[in-house]
Amino acid sequence: QVQLVESGGGLVQPGGSLRLSCVVSGRIFSIYNMAWYRQAPGKQRELVAHITAASSTNYADSVKGRFTISRENAKNTVFLQMSSLKPEDTAVYYCYKLPGPGGPGSWGQGTQVTVSS
């Protein structure tokens, strides 16, 4: 099973930016389909963005135009660039390897993002 380690969370003011990173173990990262999810207090975990092995992307409506998911296969890393952050973006953000190519699904431990003045 692959291991995923997120970083880059923190406290940011409304309108600010953060970039989350997720380093993934394994020698075949390039074939993994990856995603970022988030979970706010008292709410269900929700999909934020998804990127395929071919780098096709899709986004939740709530983050379209503000967030960008990308990957760097040479570094086994997937990123989430977040801009124009809003208080409602406050959540724990999780990196997720989707089940399929490369094996079963696997979650990271999460990183807290807090948007507040």
Secondary structure, DSSP 8 states (H G I E B T S, - for coil): ---EEEE--EEE-TT--EEEEEEE-SS-GGG--EEEEEE-TTS--EEEEEE-TT--EEE-TTTTTTEEEEEEGGGTEEEEEE-S--GGG-EEEEEEE-SBTTBS-EE---EEEEE--
